[in-house]
Amino acid sequence: MQAQPEHFIIQAQACLTLYNLTSGSEHKALVNRLEAAKHGALEAIVQAMNTHHQQRAVVQWGMRAILNIVSGADMPAKWRKWRAIKAEAITAIIECMRSDPCQQALQLWGCGSLLNLASGVDEGAAVRGEEAVKAGALGAVVNAMFHHTDSSQLQQWGCGFLLNVSAGADEKAANRGRAVAAAGSVPVVVAAMKHHVHEPALQQWACGVILNICAGSDELSGRLRQLVADADALTPIVAAMHVHSELPQVMEQACRACINVCRGTDVHACARKEHAMQRGVIRVVVEAMLRHERWMALQQGGCGVIFTVVHGTDEPALARKHVAVATGALSAVTAAMAAHPKQPVVVQWGCRALLNLSYGSDDAALERKRKAADLGCIRAVVDVMQSNPCCQGIQQWGCRALVSLAVGPLPKVADNTAVSLAERGLG
């Protein structure tokens, strides 16, 4: 490749050979990936793609070879990802994707290569994602998803890339999530979910993108939630719960997405809660919580959905509380707290859910309180408070839940200490 860079046939065959040598998960393939990177394969591939960007065979086999060489999550894989970035692989991939947006295979392998380059849970993953954003990867991926809605693999890889870029708990994570939204990702992600409802990985990753975009509590976050809702994201989110109720990983991420989309107390947020309720979100969440009792993250997300969707004191909110109780929400929340008494993220959301479900002073509310008492909800709250005496959040929400369950409606107080426990998702 280095000796004859002008011969595109040689370059294409060499890229194909590198792809074949680095394919697979056996030990030999892993060794070949490392050896290929050590001997300058990534630099040679990028040079070939830049020199012969109009030659489809060179570009596609080059992308596929890069995808293979940088795959993995161990330390050598991280080193290979960084070597690819220093070789300007991201720029080469994006330029090739832009050169022929209607060529599905080219766009597919471009999305896959960018996904692998930006993947990982190490500290450098966020930086690699930012490098991809700076180079224009968001626009390239969103454009590919827009033009090739029928390719489930492309849509899945595209969602995976958007998820990796927007994920993280660092201070720049919110900005990356907003950059993903600004690139026009919301409608294409929603379309992907609707077109490929039976693809669990796609649904899980797409929900992760949505929950990351909707994270935050400032004014812009509220506008982004409404942007997502206006794109009808809640419909495929709840559909994913129905279709993949046996897969707790999908359910967990869908719950977290629903929480973030429905957050808020203004008129638009109330409409989003009502929309989710009408789609049957409480019923499917309750069923999943009872089915996957030991899956902690699902129990946390389920309690969070119940708390968020039934929140409010107006007539529609009171009606949502009544439907939720009739659907079995009290039993599901109590079971979650009993199964995970030492997990603050579950217990706090459980207490908050019981608070909202029992809130009120009319006859219907009193009936909900009596039912909660009969189901052991008061005992469940007391038990977790006694088991976690040093956890301020559990004591706070436990006390408030007990007041609502045993006495009546709470006075309105400023909720300045409440912190969303399911605000961001990791890629």
N, C-alpha and C positions, 0 to 999 in steps of 0.2 A: 504493500500500500504506500509506504513511504518512498520507495524507489520509482514507482510509476504512477504518480498521482493523477496524470492526465487521462489515463485509460479507464473509462467508466465501467467497462465490463469487468476488468480486474478488481476494481473497487467494489462493485456489486457482489461479485463472487466472494471476495474477502469478507465483506460484511455478513454474507450468508453463512460462511464458515464460522465466523466468530459467534453468530447467533446459535448455530447448532452446537458448538463446543460448550457454550455457557447455558444451554437449556437443561431443565430438570432440577431435581432437588437432591440427587444423590451426591455423595462426597466428591466424586470426580468433577461434577459440574461446579460445585462450590469452589474447588481448588482452581478450576479453569477461569472462573470469574476474577479471582484474585490475581492470577498470573497474567491474564489479559490486561488488566488495569496496570499492573506493574511494568509491563513491556510497552506501554503507550497506545493500547488499542483505542481508548476513548478519544485521545487526541487525533489519531488517524481516522477514526470514523467521522468525527466532526469536520475534519479537513475534507474528507470525501463528500460529505453532505453539502458543505459550502461550495465546493468546486463543481459538483454535479447536481445542483438542486433541482434541475429540470428532468433528471433521470429518475423515474419512479422506482426502479429496482434498487438503486443506490440508497435513495432516501428511506424507503420502507424497511429494507433490511438493516440499514444503519440504525433507525429508530428501534427496531426490535432487538438488535444487539445491545444498544444502550440500556433498554428496559431490562434485559437479562443481567447485564454486568453490574448494574447499580441496585439490583433487588436484594432484599435482606434487611435485617434489623440489628445485626451484631456489629461490633466495632470495625471489622474490615469492610463491611457494607457501608458504614457511615463514611469511612475514608474514601471509598470508591465514589460515593455520591459527591463528596466535596471535590474530588479530582475531576469529575465530569463538569461540575459547575465552573471550576477554574479553566477548564478547556472550552468554556462557553458553549456547552452542549445545549443549554436551555435556549439560547438565542438561535442556534442552528435549527433546533426542532420547531420553534415558533415560526421562523422564516419559511421553512418547508411547508408547514401547515397553512400558512397564508398564501402560498403559491398556488394551491389547488384546493380550495375549500369544499368542492363538491366530490372529491375523491375520498370515499368512505374509509377505505383501508388505511390511507395515509393519516386521516384524522384520528382513526381508532388507535393506531400505534403511537401517534403523537400524544394523545391523552394518556395512554398507558405509561409512556416514558416520563412525562411530566409528573404523573402520580407517584411513580417510584422515586423520582428525584426529590420530591417534597415530602415523602413519607418518613415516619419515625417519631419516637417519643423522647428523643434526646434533646438537649438544649439547642443544638444546632438546627433541628427540624424547622423551627419557626423562622430562623434566619434564611434557610434554604427556600422556604415558602415566600419570604419577602423578596429574595433575589428573583424568583420566578415572576412575582407580581411586577417588579420593576421592569422586567424584560418584556412584559405584555402578555404573559401566559393566561391571565384571566380572560381577556378578550378572545384569545385563540380557542380556549376550551369552551367558553360559552357559545361562540360561533359554531364550533363543531357540533355541540349538542343541539343547537337550533336547527342545523341543516340535516341532521341524521337521527331523527327521533325514533326510527325503526330499529336501530342497533342497540340492543339491550346492553351489550358489553361496553360499547362506547359511552352510553349514558351512565353506566355504573362507574366506569373509570373517571368520567367527568365529574360526577358527584363526589367520588373519593378524593380527587384533587382539590375541589372546592372545600371539602371538609377539612383536609389537611392544612390548607392555607388559613382557614378561619379558626382553627382549633387553637387551644392554649390557654394558660392562666396567667401569662405575662401581661405587662401593662400595655403592650401594643396589640393584644389579641382583638380588642374591640374595634380598633382601626382596620385590622385585616378583615374582620367580618363585614364591616361597612364597605370596604373596597370590593368585596365579593358581591354585595348587593348592588353597588354602583355600576358594576360591570354588566348588569342585566341578568343576573343568574336566577332570580326568583321565578320568573315565568317558565324558564327552561327546566328548572328542577321540579317544579310542580307538574309540568307536562310529562317529564320522565316518570314521575311516580304514577301518574294516571295511565300512561301507555304500557307500563311494565309492572303492574301491581303484584304479579306473582314472583318477582325477583327479590328475594329477601335481603341480599347484600345491598342492592340498589336502594331499597326502601329504608334500610337502616342508615346508610350513608346520607341519603337525601334528607331524612329527618334531622340528622346531625347538622347539616348545612343550615337548615331552617332555624334550629334552636340557637345556633351560633349567631346568625344574623339578628335574631330577636333578643339577644342578651343585652342587659343594661337597664338602667332605670332613669335615664335622662330623657329630654324631650325628643331627641332624634331617635332613640330606641322606640319610643311610642309610635313615631311616624313609620318606622320600619316594620313594626308589628302590623300596623294597618295596611302597609304595602303588601305584606305577605298574605294577610287576610283577604285583601281585595283580589289577589291572584287565586283565591279559592284554595289555599294550601290546607286548610283544615279538613276539607273533604278527602283528599288522598291520605292525610295523616291518620284519620280515623279508619279509612278503608284498609290501610296497612295493618292496623290493630286487628280488624276483623279477619283478614286473610291470613295473617301470621300470628294468630293468638297462641299457637303452640311453640313459638320461638321467643323466649324471654329477651334475647338480645335486641330483636326488632321492637318488641313491646316497650322495653325500657327506653329506647331512643325516641320512639313515637310519643311516649308519655312526656318526656322532657321537652320535646318540641311543642306539644300541645300546651304545656304549662307556660312556656315563654310566649307563645302566640296569644294566649288568653289573658296574660297578666294585665293589670290595670283596673281602674275604677271609673273611668269616664264612660260616656255614653257609647263610644266605639268599642271599648273593652267589654262592656256588658253585652253588646250585640255579638261579639266574638264568642263569648261564653255561651250565649243562647244558641248560636250556630253549632258549636261543638256538641251541645246537649241534644239538639235535634238530630244530629248524625248518630246518636246512640253511644257517645263516648263513655259515659258512666257504666253502662251495662257491660261493654266489652272489657273495660278496665277491671271492674269487679270480678268478672269471670276469670280473667287472667291472674289477678291477685290470688284468688282461691286455688287456682290450678298450679301456680308456681310459688308456693308459700315460702320456700327456702331461698328464693332468688332476691337477695336484699335490695339491689338497685331497682328492680321492678316494683317491689313493695314501696320503696321511697317514691318512685315516680307515680305509682298508682294513688298513694295518699295525696301527693301534690296535685294531681289532676282533679281529684275530688274536691280538695280545698279550694282550688282556683276556680273551677267551673261553677260551684254552688255559691261562691262568694257574692254577697250583696244583701240588701234589705228591701229592695223593691218587690213588687208582686211577681215578676218573672223569676227573680232569684229565689223567692220563697217557694215558688212552684218547682224550681229545679231541686231545691232541698228535699221536697216531698217525693219527687220522682226518684232521686238518688237513694233515699231511705227505703222506698218500696222496692228498689232494685237490689238491695242487699249491701249498700255501701257501709253501713254501720258494722255489720259482721266482718266485712273484708278488712276494714281499718283495724278493728279490734284484734283480728287474727294476725295481722301484720305486726302490731305492737307486741303481741304475745310471743310471736316467733322470733322477734329481733329486739328484745328488751334492752340490750346493751348497745344498740346502734343509734346514736343521736340523730342521724339523718333520717332514719325511719320514724323514730319515736316523736320527734318534733313535728314532722309533717302529719303524723297520725293525730297528735293532739290538736293541731290546727284544723285538720279535717273534721274532727269531732266537734270542735268549737263552731265551725260554720254550719255543719249539718243540724246542730241542735239550737242554733240561734233563733230567737223570736219569743213572743209572748202570747200569740193568738192560740186558738184551740189546736190548730194543726201543729204548731211548734210544741205545745205541751204534750201532744201525742208522740211526737218525735222524741222528746226527752224521756217519756215513759218507756218507749221502745228501747231507747239506748240503755236505760237502767236495767231493763229486763235482759238485755243481751250482754250485760257485764261491762259496759263501756266505762262507767265510773270506776269500777274496780281496776280496769286495765290502766287508766290514767294514774290512779293512786300507786299501783304497783311499779310503774316505770319511774314515777317521781321518787319513790323510796329506793329504787335500784340505782338511780343516778343523782344522788343528793348534791353533787358538786357541779353538775351541768346547768348553767344558768338558763340556757335556752329551754331545756326540758322543764325546769321549774316554772319559768315564765308562762310557757304555753300550756303546761299542765294546769296551773292555777286558773288561767283564763278559760280553759275547757271545762274545768269543774264548776266554775261560776255559771257558765252557760248551761251545762248539763243539769245542775242541781238547783239553780236559783231562777234564772231567767236571762233576759238579754243583758249584755254588757253595756256600760256607758261607752260612748264614743271617746276613744283616746288616740293620741298620736302614736302611730306604729313606726317609730324611728329606729327601732332595734331589729326589726325583722330583716333577715338576710335570705335571699333566694339561695337554696341549697342545690338547685339543679339548673344553674343559669347557663353554664358553658359545657360544650361537649368536646372530647379529645379524639383526635384522629388516630 
